[in-house]
Amino acid sequence: MIGIGILGYGTVGSGVYEVLKVNKDIIKRKTGEEIKVKKVLDLRSFPGDNIESILTHNFEDILNDDSINIIAEVMGGIEPAFTYSKLAIEKGKSVVTSNKALVAEKGPELLKLAEKYNVNYLFEASCGGTIPIIRPLNTSLTSDDVQKIEGILNGTTNFILTKMTEEGRDFEDVLKEAQKLGYAEADPTADVEGHDSCRKIAILSSVAFGATVNYKDIHTEGITKITSTDIQYAKKLNCVIKLIAESEKTPLGIAARVVPCLIKSSHPLATVNNAYNAIFVKGNMSGETMYYGSGAGKLPTAAAVVGDIIDIVKMKGLYVPIDWNVNENMPVLSPEKSEIKAFIRIGFENKENAEKAVFDLFGNVDFTSLEGLNNEFAFITGQETEKSVIDKVNKLKNASAVKEIFNVIHVEE
């Protein structure tokens, strides 16, 4: 029998317990072992719940229980999740997690520790919910030189942008609905400001490129500044707006960012809607492969956690390395070197003079406008460095004919 300890009995933790219980016969058939939850750690009590008999409020009860072989850390946050994971690994227990904040911040340290103690630290559920992506990067695509990863990595923001696009609603209005439906937390900052996607693309990049990509170095913007008017412009340009996380190898380093993007309606990511996620991986031999599925939710995330548990059981005590050189850092390109195209929307005092100011800075661009909005227009820049765009936008703000810069949004080719 393989004993499991679950740290945290919230949404994902209760899902892990449910998956192991409901699918126990299937799991036993696939692993050849009976897998049983021996203890669950949580500060709360759950009267009437089946886990009451195995519930503990003391981590030591799990750490010192020799019948527990694998720990599922689904607490979230850095502490005490890091300390508990570290102690468990040092005790000879493998750890699986859905905690993207912890993996992005402390993953290298915990991976190094797992190798030292000949156990495993797996984190499939930390990126993309139920979408299998860490495992393919570490196994199926190992003969490839991965060049680029790009995708929609956050279900909350994708749900909000989908509703804004399809129903013409404002951000704040849809956010309230997302919170009611459980897609967004009471404090949605990590999702809507792009922090969640940033950590995920850092983890994926580290595994795909074989060295640590620090999430703190990745330029990150959220969707809070996207308006229904921006979306109307996107539609007129035959585009949609999505929060895109991307990371690409260049001769100078990694070009990585998390930003709202205008993408063509013909782009495969344009049809990924609601709380679904999708990830493109481009290899030098396999070309583009796409991974699609539910990016969030109790059971999809829990299923990914249990998938890691099953892998560890099948490994029968063997340490299986992940292609992430924790001793090497890959530089992320600064705005001075990272090239982009941008959609810029401006309000003007005098149209002719405002157009001239744009031409003087950005060259011969094409202007577009919306019917009924008589004091603004928009245009798309050519390809240039991000710093150059920012500098020119700042100069444009000071042009006498320009009243306001409403928004600057990246354009995905």
C-alpha positions as a Markdown table, in Angstrom:
| # | Residue | x | y | z |
|---|---|---|---|---|
| 1 | Met | 0.0 | 0.0 | 0.0 |
| 2 | Ile | 1.1 | 3.5 | -0.8 |
| 3 | Gly | 0.2 | 6.1 | 1.8 |
| 4 | Ile | -0.6 | 9.7 | 0.9 |
| 5 | Gly | -0.6 | 12.8 | 3.0 |
| 6 | Ile | -2.5 | 15.9 | 1.7 |
| 7 | Leu | -1.4 | 19.3 | 2.8 |
| 8 | Gly | -4.5 | 21.6 | 2.6 |
| 9 | Tyr | -8.1 | 20.6 | 2.2 |
| 10 | Gly | -9.3 | 23.5 | 0.1 |
| 11 | Thr | -10.6 | 23.4 | -3.4 |
| 12 | Val | -7.7 | 21.4 | -4.9 |
| 13 | Gly | -7.0 | 19.3 | -1.7 |
| 14 | Ser | -10.6 | 18.1 | -1.5 |
| 15 | Gly | -10.4 | 17.3 | -5.2 |
| 16 | Val | -7.3 | 15.2 | -4.8 |
| 17 | Tyr | -9.0 | 13.2 | -2.1 |
| 18 | Glu | -12.1 | 12.8 | -4.3 |
| 19 | Val | -10.1 | 11.7 | -7.4 |
| 20 | Leu | -8.2 | 9.1 | -5.3 |
| 21 | Lys | -11.4 | 7.8 | -3.8 |
| 22 | Val | -13.7 | 7.7 | -6.9 |
| 23 | Asn | -11.0 | 6.4 | -9.3 |
| 24 | Lys | -9.2 | 4.1 | -6.8 |
| 25 | Asp | -9.9 | 0.9 | -8.8 |
| 26 | Ile | -8.6 | 2.5 | -12.1 |
| 27 | Ile | -5.6 | 3.8 | -10.2 |
| 28 | Lys | -4.8 | 0.5 | -8.7 |
| 29 | Arg | -5.0 | -1.2 | -12.1 |
| 30 | Lys | -2.6 | 1.3 | -13.6 |
| 31 | Thr | -0.1 | 1.2 | -10.7 |
| 32 | Gly | -0.4 | -2.3 | -9.3 |
| 33 | Glu | -0.7 | -0.7 | -5.9 |
| 34 | Glu | -3.5 | 0.4 | -3.5 |
| 35 | Ile | -3.1 | 4.1 | -2.9 |
| 36 | Lys | -4.7 | 5.4 | 0.3 |
| 37 | Val | -4.9 | 8.8 | 1.9 |
| 38 | Lys | -3.6 | 8.4 | 5.4 |
| 39 | Lys | -3.8 | 11.9 | 6.7 |
| 40 | Val | -5.0 | 15.4 | 5.7 |
| 41 | Leu | -3.5 | 18.6 | 7.1 |
| 42 | Asp | -5.7 | 21.7 | 7.6 |
| 43 | Leu | -6.2 | 24.3 | 10.2 |
| 44 | Arg | -9.9 | 24.0 | 10.0 |
| 45 | Ser | -12.3 | 21.3 | 11.0 |
| 46 | Phe | -14.8 | 19.7 | 8.7 |
| 47 | Pro | -17.7 | 18.2 | 10.8 |
| 48 | Gly | -19.5 | 15.5 | 8.9 |
| 49 | Asp | -16.8 | 15.1 | 6.3 |
| 50 | Asn | -15.3 | 11.7 | 5.7 |
| 51 | Ile | -11.8 | 13.1 | 6.3 |
| 52 | Glu | -12.5 | 13.9 | 10.0 |
| 53 | Ser | -11.1 | 10.6 | 11.1 |
| 54 | Ile | -7.8 | 11.3 | 9.3 |
| 55 | Leu | -7.6 | 15.1 | 9.7 |
| 56 | Thr | -4.7 | 16.6 | 11.6 |
| 57 | His | -3.8 | 20.2 | 12.5 |
| 58 | Asn | -0.1 | 19.2 | 13.1 |
| 59 | Phe | 2.3 | 18.7 | 10.2 |
| 60 | Glu | 4.5 | 16.6 | 12.3 |
| 61 | Asp | 1.8 | 13.9 | 12.3 |
| 62 | Ile | 2.3 | 13.6 | 8.6 |
| 63 | Leu | 6.1 | 14.1 | 8.5 |
| 64 | Asn | 6.8 | 11.4 | 11.1 |
| 65 | Asp | 4.3 | 8.9 | 9.7 |
| 66 | Asp | 6.5 | 6.3 | 8.0 |
| 67 | Ser | 3.4 | 4.8 | 6.2 |
| 68 | Ile | 3.1 | 8.0 | 4.2 |
| 69 | Asn | 5.3 | 7.8 | 1.1 |
| 70 | Ile | 4.1 | 10.7 | -1.0 |
| 71 | Ile | 2.8 | 14.2 | 0.0 |
| 72 | Ala | 0.5 | 16.3 | -2.1 |
| 73 | Glu | 1.2 | 19.9 | -1.2 |
| 74 | Val | -1.9 | 21.9 | -2.3 |
| 75 | Met | -1.8 | 24.7 | 0.2 |
| 76 | Gly | -0.8 | 27.5 | -2.1 |
| 77 | Gly | 1.6 | 30.4 | -1.2 |
| 78 | Ile | 5.3 | 30.2 | -0.3 |
| 79 | Glu | 5.1 | 29.5 | 3.5 |
| 80 | Pro | 4.6 | 27.2 | 5.2 |
| 81 | Ala | 4.3 | 25.2 | 1.9 |
| 82 | Phe | 8.1 | 25.6 | 1.2 |
| 83 | Thr | 9.2 | 24.5 | 4.7 |
| 84 | Tyr | 6.8 | 21.6 | 4.8 |
| 85 | Ser | 7.9 | 20.4 | 1.3 |
| 86 | Lys | 11.6 | 20.8 | 2.2 |
| 87 | Leu | 11.2 | 18.8 | 5.5 |
| 88 | Ala | 9.2 | 16.1 | 3.7 |
| 89 | Ile | 11.9 | 15.6 | 1.0 |
| 90 | Glu | 14.6 | 15.5 | 3.6 |
| 91 | Lys | 12.6 | 12.8 | 5.4 |
| 92 | Gly | 12.6 | 10.7 | 2.2 |
| 93 | Lys | 9.1 | 11.5 | 1.0 |
| 94 | Ser | 8.3 | 12.5 | -2.6 |
| 95 | Val | 6.2 | 15.7 | -3.0 |
| 96 | Val | 3.7 | 16.6 | -5.7 |
| 97 | Thr | 2.2 | 20.1 | -6.0 |
| 98 | Ser | -0.1 | 22.4 | -7.8 |
| 99 | Asn | 1.5 | 25.5 | -6.2 |
| 100 | Lys | 2.9 | 27.6 | -9.1 |
| 101 | Ala | 4.0 | 30.4 | -6.8 |
| 102 | Leu | 6.2 | 28.0 | -4.8 |
| 103 | Val | 7.6 | 26.2 | -7.9 |
| 104 | Ala | 8.5 | 29.5 | -9.6 |
| 105 | Glu | 10.1 | 30.9 | -6.4 |
| 106 | Lys | 11.7 | 27.8 | -4.8 |
| 107 | Gly | 11.5 | 25.1 | -7.5 |
| 108 | Pro | 15.3 | 24.9 | -8.2 |
| 109 | Glu | 16.0 | 24.5 | -4.5 |
| 110 | Leu | 13.4 | 21.8 | -4.0 |
| 111 | Leu | 14.5 | 19.9 | -7.2 |
| 112 | Lys | 18.1 | 19.9 | -6.1 |
| 113 | Leu | 17.0 | 18.6 | -2.7 |
| 114 | Ala | 14.9 | 15.9 | -4.2 |
| 115 | Glu | 17.9 | 14.6 | -6.3 |
| 116 | Lys | 20.0 | 14.6 | -3.1 |
| 117 | Tyr | 17.5 | 12.5 | -1.2 |
| 118 | Asn | 16.6 | 10.3 | -4.2 |
| 119 | Val | 12.9 | 11.2 | -4.1 |
| 120 | Asn | 10.8 | 13.1 | -6.6 |
| 121 | Tyr | 9.4 | 16.7 | -6.7 |
| 122 | Leu | 6.7 | 16.9 | -9.4 |
| 123 | Phe | 4.6 | 19.8 | -10.4 |
| 124 | Glu | 2.5 | 19.0 | -13.5 |
| 125 | Ala | -0.6 | 20.7 | -11.9 |
| 126 | Ser | 1.2 | 24.0 | -11.5 |
| 127 | Cys | 0.8 | 25.0 | -15.2 |
| 128 | Gly | -2.3 | 24.7 | -17.2 |
| 129 | Gly | -4.6 | 22.8 | -14.8 |
| 130 | Thr | -5.5 | 19.5 | -16.3 |
| 131 | Ile | -3.5 | 20.1 | -19.5 |
| 132 | Pro | -0.5 | 17.7 | -19.6 |
| 133 | Ile | 2.4 | 20.0 | -20.4 |
| 134 | Ile | 5.3 | 19.5 | -18.0 |
| 135 | Arg | 5.4 | 15.7 | -18.7 |
| 136 | Pro | 5.5 | 16.1 | -22.5 |
| 137 | Leu | 8.3 | 18.7 | -22.2 |
| 138 | Asn | 10.3 | 16.4 | -20.0 |
| 139 | Thr | 9.6 | 13.2 | -22.0 |
| 140 | Ser | 7.9 | 13.3 | -25.4 |
| 141 | Leu | 9.7 | 16.4 | -26.7 |
| 142 | Thr | 13.2 | 15.5 | -25.2 |
| 143 | Ser | 14.7 | 15.0 | -28.7 |
| 144 | Asp | 13.5 | 18.5 | -29.7 |
| 145 | Asp | 15.2 | 21.8 | -29.2 |
| 146 | Val | 12.3 | 23.8 | -28.0 |
| 147 | Gln | 12.4 | 27.3 | -29.5 |
| 148 | Lys | 9.2 | 28.9 | -28.2 |
| 149 | Ile | 6.3 | 28.5 | -25.8 |
| 150 | Glu | 3.2 | 30.6 | -26.2 |
| 151 | Gly | -0.3 | 30.3 | -24.8 |
| 152 | Ile | -3.3 | 31.3 | -22.7 |
| 153 | Leu | -2.4 | 30.2 | -19.2 |
| 154 | Asn | -5.1 | 31.7 | -17.0 |
| 155 | Gly | -8.7 | 30.6 | -17.1 |
| 156 | Thr | -10.0 | 33.6 | -15.1 |
| 157 | Thr | -8.7 | 36.3 | -17.5 |
| 158 | Asn | -9.7 | 34.3 | -20.5 |
| 159 | Phe | -13.2 | 34.0 | -19.2 |
| 160 | Ile | -13.4 | 37.7 | -18.6 |
| 161 | Leu | -12.0 | 38.7 | -22.0 |
| 162 | Thr | -14.3 | 36.2 | -23.7 |
| 163 | Lys | -17.4 | 37.7 | -22.0 |
| 164 | Met | -16.2 | 41.2 | -22.8 |
| 165 | Thr | -15.8 | 40.2 | -26.5 |
| 166 | Glu | -19.0 | 38.3 | -27.0 |
| 167 | Glu | -21.3 | 40.4 | -24.9 |
| 168 | Gly | -19.8 | 43.9 | -25.1 |
| 169 | Arg | -19.5 | 44.2 | -21.3 |
| 170 | Asp | -17.0 | 46.1 | -19.2 |
| 171 | Phe | -14.2 | 44.5 | -17.2 |
| 172 | Glu | -15.5 | 45.3 | -13.7 |
| 173 | Asp | -19.0 | 43.9 | -14.6 |
| 174 | Val | -17.6 | 40.6 | -15.9 |
| 175 | Leu | -15.1 | 40.3 | -13.0 |
| 176 | Lys | -18.1 | 40.3 | -10.6 |
| 177 | Glu | -19.7 | 37.5 | -12.5 |
| 178 | Ala | -16.4 | 35.5 | -12.5 |
| 179 | Gln | -16.2 | 35.9 | -8.8 |
| 180 | Lys | -19.8 | 34.7 | -8.4 |
| 181 | Leu | -19.1 | 31.6 | -10.5 |
| 182 | Gly | -15.9 | 30.8 | -8.6 |
| 183 | Tyr | -13.6 | 31.5 | -11.5 |
| 184 | Ala | -12.0 | 34.5 | -9.7 |
| 185 | Glu | -11.0 | 34.9 | -6.1 |
| 186 | Ala | -12.3 | 37.6 | -3.8 |
| 187 | Asp | -8.9 | 39.2 | -4.4 |
| 188 | Pro | -8.3 | 38.6 | -8.1 |
| 189 | Thr | -5.0 | 40.5 | -8.3 |
| 190 | Ala | -2.8 | 37.5 | -9.1 |
| 191 | Asp | -5.0 | 36.6 | -12.1 |
| 192 | Val | -6.1 | 39.9 | -13.6 |
| 193 | Glu | -2.7 | 41.5 | -13.2 |
| 194 | Gly | -0.9 | 38.6 | -14.9 |
| 195 | His | 1.1 | 37.3 | -12.0 |
| 196 | Asp | -0.3 | 33.8 | -12.2 |
| 197 | Ser | 0.5 | 33.5 | -15.9 |
| 198 | Cys | 3.9 | 35.0 | -15.3 |
| 199 | Arg | 4.9 | 32.3 | -12.8 |
| 200 | Lys | 3.5 | 29.6 | -15.1 |
| 201 | Ile | 5.5 | 30.7 | -18.2 |
| 202 | Ala | 8.6 | 31.0 | -16.1 |
| 203 | Ile | 8.2 | 27.3 | -15.0 |
| 204 | Leu | 7.4 | 26.1 | -18.5 |
| 205 | Ser | 10.4 | 28.0 | -19.9 |
| 206 | Ser | 12.7 | 26.6 | -17.2 |
| 207 | Val | 11.7 | 23.0 | -18.1 |
| 208 | Ala | 11.6 | 23.6 | -21.9 |
| 209 | Phe | 14.9 | 25.5 | -22.1 |
| 210 | Gly | 16.8 | 23.5 | -19.5 |
| 211 | Ala | 17.8 | 26.3 | -17.1 |
| 212 | Thr | 16.1 | 28.7 | -14.7 |
| 213 | Val | 14.1 | 31.5 | -16.1 |
| 214 | Asn | 13.3 | 33.9 | -13.2 |
| 215 | Tyr | 9.7 | 35.1 | -13.2 |
| 216 | Lys | 10.8 | 38.4 | -11.7 |
| 217 | Asp | 12.6 | 39.2 | -14.9 |
| 218 | Ile | 9.5 | 38.7 | -17.1 |
| 219 | His | 7.7 | 41.9 | -18.2 |
| 220 | Thr | 4.1 | 41.4 | -17.0 |
| 221 | Glu | 0.9 | 43.3 | -17.6 |
| 222 | Gly | -2.7 | 42.3 | -16.7 |
| 223 | Ile | -6.1 | 43.0 | -18.3 |
| 224 | Thr | -7.4 | 45.6 | -16.0 |
| 225 | Lys | -6.8 | 48.4 | -18.5 |
| 226 | Ile | -8.6 | 46.6 | -21.4 |
| 227 | Thr | -11.9 | 48.4 | -22.2 |
| 228 | Ser | -14.9 | 47.5 | -24.4 |
| 229 | Thr | -13.7 | 50.2 | -26.8 |
| 230 | Asp | -10.4 | 48.4 | -27.2 |
| 231 | Ile | -12.3 | 45.2 | -28.0 |
| 232 | Gln | -14.4 | 47.0 | -30.6 |
| 233 | Tyr | -11.2 | 48.2 | -32.3 |
| 234 | Ala | -9.8 | 44.6 | -32.2 |
| 235 | Lys | -13.0 | 43.3 | -33.9 |
| 236 | Lys | -12.7 | 46.0 | -36.6 |
| 237 | Leu | -9.1 | 44.8 | -37.3 |
| 238 | Asn | -10.3 | 41.2 | -37.4 |
| 239 | Cys | -8.6 | 40.4 | -34.1 |
| 240 | Val | -9.4 | 39.4 | -30.6 |
| 241 | Ile | -7.6 | 40.4 | -27.4 |
| 242 | Lys | -6.2 | 37.6 | -25.2 |
| 243 | Leu | -3.8 | 37.6 | -22.3 |
| 244 | Ile | -0.8 | 35.8 | -23.9 |
| 245 | Ala | 2.2 | 34.4 | -22.0 |
| 246 | Glu | 5.2 | 33.7 | -24.3 |
| 247 | Ser | 8.8 | 32.8 | -24.1 |
| 248 | Glu | 11.2 | 32.5 | -27.0 |
| 249 | Lys | 14.8 | 31.7 | -27.5 |
| 250 | Thr | 16.9 | 34.3 | -29.3 |
| 251 | Pro | 20.6 | 34.6 | -29.8 |
| 252 | Leu | 20.7 | 37.3 | -27.1 |
| 253 | Gly | 18.6 | 35.4 | -24.5 |
| 254 | Ile | 15.0 | 34.7 | -23.7 |
| 255 | Ala | 12.3 | 37.1 | -25.0 |
| 256 | Ala | 9.6 | 36.6 | -22.4 |
| 257 | Arg | 6.5 | 38.5 | -21.5 |
| 258 | Val | 2.9 | 38.3 | -20.2 |
| 259 | Val | 0.7 | 40.9 | -21.9 |
| 260 | Pro | -2.7 | 41.5 | -23.4 |
| 261 | Cys | -2.3 | 41.0 | -27.2 |
| 262 | Leu | -4.3 | 41.6 | -30.4 |
| 263 | Ile | -4.2 | 38.3 | -32.2 |
| 264 | Lys | -5.7 | 37.6 | -35.6 |
| 265 | Ser | -9.1 | 35.8 | -35.5 |
| 266 | Ser | -7.6 | 33.1 | -37.6 |
| 267 | His | -5.0 | 32.3 | -35.0 |
| 268 | Pro | -5.7 | 29.0 | -33.1 |
| 269 | Leu | -5.5 | 30.8 | -29.8 |
| 270 | Ala | -8.3 | 33.2 | -30.8 |
| 271 | Thr | -10.9 | 30.4 | -30.5 |
| 272 | Val | -9.8 | 29.4 | -27.0 |
| 273 | Asn | -12.6 | 30.8 | -24.9 |
| 274 | Asn | -14.1 | 31.0 | -21.4 |
| 275 | Ala | -12.0 | 29.3 | -18.7 |
| 276 | Tyr | -10.1 | 27.1 | -21.2 |
| 277 | Asn | -6.3 | 27.3 | -21.6 |
| 278 | Ala | -4.1 | 26.4 | -24.6 |
| 279 | Ile | -0.3 | 26.1 | -25.0 |
| 280 | Phe | 1.8 | 26.1 | -28.1 |
| 281 | Val | 5.2 | 24.5 | -28.1 |
| 282 | Lys | 7.5 | 25.0 | -31.1 |
| 283 | Gly | 10.4 | 22.7 | -31.5 |
| 284 | Asn | 13.1 | 22.7 | -34.1 |
| 285 | Met | 12.1 | 19.2 | -35.3 |
| 286 | Ser | 8.5 | 18.6 | -34.3 |
| 287 | Gly | 7.3 | 22.1 | -35.3 |
| 288 | Glu | 4.2 | 23.3 | -33.4 |
| 289 | Thr | 2.3 | 21.2 | -31.0 |
| 290 | Met | -0.8 | 22.5 | -29.1 |
| 291 | Tyr | -2.1 | 21.4 | -25.7 |
| 292 | Tyr | -5.7 | 22.4 | -24.9 |
| 293 | Gly | -8.0 | 21.8 | -21.9 |
| 294 | Ser | -9.6 | 23.2 | -18.8 |
| 295 | Gly | -7.1 | 25.5 | -17.2 |
| 296 | Ala | -8.6 | 25.6 | -13.7 |
| 297 | Gly | -11.1 | 24.1 | -11.4 |
| 298 | Lys | -11.2 | 21.6 | -8.6 |
| 299 | Leu | -11.2 | 18.2 | -10.3 |
| 300 | Pro | -9.1 | 19.1 | -13.4 |
| 301 | Thr | -6.3 | 20.4 | -11.2 |
| 302 | Ala | -6.7 | 17.6 | -8.8 |
| 303 | Ala | -6.5 | 15.0 | -11.6 |
| 304 | Ala | -3.1 | 16.5 | -12.6 |
| 305 | Val | -1.9 | 16.2 | -9.0 |
| 306 | Val | -3.0 | 12.6 | -8.9 |
| 307 | Gly | -1.3 | 12.0 | -12.2 |
| 308 | Asp | 2.0 | 12.9 | -10.6 |
| 309 | Ile | 1.3 | 10.6 | -7.7 |
| 310 | Ile | 0.7 | 7.7 | -10.1 |
| 311 | Asp | 4.0 | 8.5 | -11.9 |
| 312 | Ile | 5.9 | 8.3 | -8.7 |
| 313 | Val | 4.3 | 5.0 | -7.7 |
| 314 | Lys | 5.2 | 3.6 | -11.1 |
| 315 | Met | 8.8 | 4.7 | -10.7 |
| 316 | Lys | 9.0 | 2.4 | -7.7 |
| 317 | Gly | 11.4 | 4.6 | -5.7 |
| 318 | Leu | 13.6 | 5.7 | -8.6 |
| 319 | Tyr | 14.6 | 9.4 | -9.0 |
| 320 | Val | 13.6 | 10.7 | -12.4 |
| 321 | Pro | 15.4 | 13.9 | -13.3 |
| 322 | Ile | 13.6 | 16.9 | -14.8 |
| 323 | Asp | 15.5 | 18.8 | -17.5 |
| 324 | Trp | 15.8 | 21.9 | -15.5 |
| 325 | Asn | 19.4 | 22.9 | -14.7 |
| 326 | Val | 18.8 | 24.5 | -11.4 |
| 327 | Asn | 22.4 | 25.8 | -11.2 |
| 328 | Glu | 22.1 | 27.9 | -14.4 |
| 329 | Asn | 20.1 | 31.0 | -15.1 |
| 330 | Met | 18.9 | 32.1 | -18.5 |
| 331 | Pro | 18.9 | 35.9 | -19.1 |
| 332 | Val | 15.6 | 37.5 | -20.1 |
| 333 | Leu | 15.9 | 40.2 | -22.6 |
| 334 | Ser | 15.5 | 43.8 | -21.4 |
| 335 | Pro | 13.0 | 46.2 | -23.2 |
| 336 | Glu | 16.1 | 47.7 | -25.0 |
| 337 | Lys | 16.5 | 44.4 | -26.9 |
| 338 | Ser | 13.1 | 42.8 | -27.0 |
| 339 | Glu | 11.2 | 43.7 | -30.2 |
| 340 | Ile | 7.4 | 44.1 | -30.4 |
| 341 | Lys | 4.6 | 45.6 | -32.5 |
| 342 | Ala | 2.0 | 47.7 | -30.6 |
| 343 | Phe | -1.6 | 48.9 | -31.1 |
| 344 | Ile | -1.8 | 52.5 | -29.9 |
| 345 | Arg | -5.1 | 54.3 | -29.3 |
| 346 | Ile | -5.0 | 58.1 | -28.9 |
| 347 | Gly | -7.4 | 61.0 | -28.3 |
| 348 | Phe | -6.7 | 64.2 | -30.2 |
| 349 | Glu | -7.3 | 67.9 | -30.1 |
| 350 | Asn | -6.6 | 68.3 | -33.8 |
| 351 | Lys | -6.7 | 65.3 | -36.0 |
| 352 | Glu | -4.4 | 66.5 | -38.8 |
| 353 | Asn | -1.7 | 67.6 | -36.3 |
| 354 | Ala | -2.1 | 64.4 | -34.2 |
| 355 | Glu | -1.6 | 62.3 | -37.4 |
| 356 | Lys | 1.5 | 64.3 | -38.2 |
| 357 | Ala | 2.9 | 63.8 | -34.7 |
| 358 | Val | 2.4 | 60.0 | -35.2 |
| 359 | Phe | 4.0 | 60.0 | -38.6 |
| 360 | Asp | 7.0 | 62.0 | -37.3 |
| 361 | Leu | 7.6 | 59.3 | -34.6 |
| 362 | Phe | 6.4 | 56.0 | -36.1 |
| 363 | Gly | 6.6 | 56.6 | -39.8 |
| 364 | Asn | 3.9 | 55.8 | -42.4 |
| 365 | Val | 1.4 | 53.8 | -40.3 |
| 366 | Asp | -2.3 | 53.2 | -41.2 |
| 367 | Phe | -5.0 | 54.8 | -39.0 |
| 368 | Thr | -8.3 | 53.2 | -38.0 |
| 369 | Ser | -11.2 | 54.6 | -36.1 |
| 370 | Leu | -14.7 | 53.6 | -34.8 |
| 371 | Glu | -17.9 | 55.1 | -35.9 |
| 372 | Gly | -19.3 | 57.6 | -33.3 |
| 373 | Leu | -15.9 | 58.2 | -31.7 |
| 374 | Asn | -14.9 | 61.4 | -33.4 |
| 375 | Asn | -12.0 | 62.5 | -31.2 |
| 376 | Glu | -9.7 | 59.5 | -31.4 |
| 377 | Phe | -8.0 | 57.0 | -33.7 |
| 378 | Ala | -5.7 | 54.0 | -33.4 |
| 379 | Phe | -2.8 | 52.6 | -35.3 |
| 380 | Ile | -0.3 | 49.7 | -35.2 |
| 381 | Thr | 3.4 | 50.3 | -35.1 |
| 382 | Gly | 6.1 | 48.5 | -37.1 |
| 383 | Gln | 8.4 | 46.1 | -35.4 |
| 384 | Glu | 10.8 | 47.8 | -33.0 |
| 385 | Thr | 12.2 | 47.4 | -29.5 |
| 386 | Glu | 9.9 | 47.7 | -26.6 |
| 387 | Lys | 11.9 | 50.6 | -25.2 |
| 388 | Ser | 11.7 | 52.5 | -28.5 |
| 389 | Val | 7.9 | 52.2 | -28.5 |
| 390 | Ile | 7.7 | 53.3 | -24.9 |
| 391 | Asp | 9.9 | 56.3 | -25.6 |
| 392 | Lys | 7.9 | 57.3 | -28.6 |
| 393 | Val | 4.6 | 57.0 | -26.7 |
| 394 | Asn | 6.0 | 59.3 | -24.0 |
| 395 | Lys | 6.9 | 61.9 | -26.7 |
| 396 | Leu | 3.5 | 61.5 | -28.2 |
| 397 | Lys | 1.9 | 62.3 | -24.9 |
| 398 | Asn | 3.6 | 65.7 | -25.0 |
| 399 | Ala | 2.5 | 66.5 | -28.5 |
| 400 | Ser | 0.2 | 69.5 | -28.4 |
| 401 | Ala | -2.4 | 68.0 | -30.7 |
| 402 | Val | -2.6 | 64.8 | -28.6 |
| 403 | Lys | -5.1 | 64.9 | -25.8 |
| 404 | Glu | -4.6 | 61.4 | -24.3 |
| 405 | Ile | -3.0 | 58.0 | -24.9 |
| 406 | Phe | -5.9 | 55.6 | -24.1 |
| 407 | Asn | -4.1 | 52.4 | -24.4 |
| 408 | Val | -1.0 | 50.6 | -25.7 |
| 409 | Ile | -1.5 | 46.9 | -26.5 |
| 410 | His | 0.9 | 44.4 | -27.9 |
| 411 | Val | 0.2 | 42.9 | -31.3 |
| 412 | Glu | 0.9 | 39.2 | -31.8 |
| 413 | Glu | 2.1 | 38.3 | -35.3 |
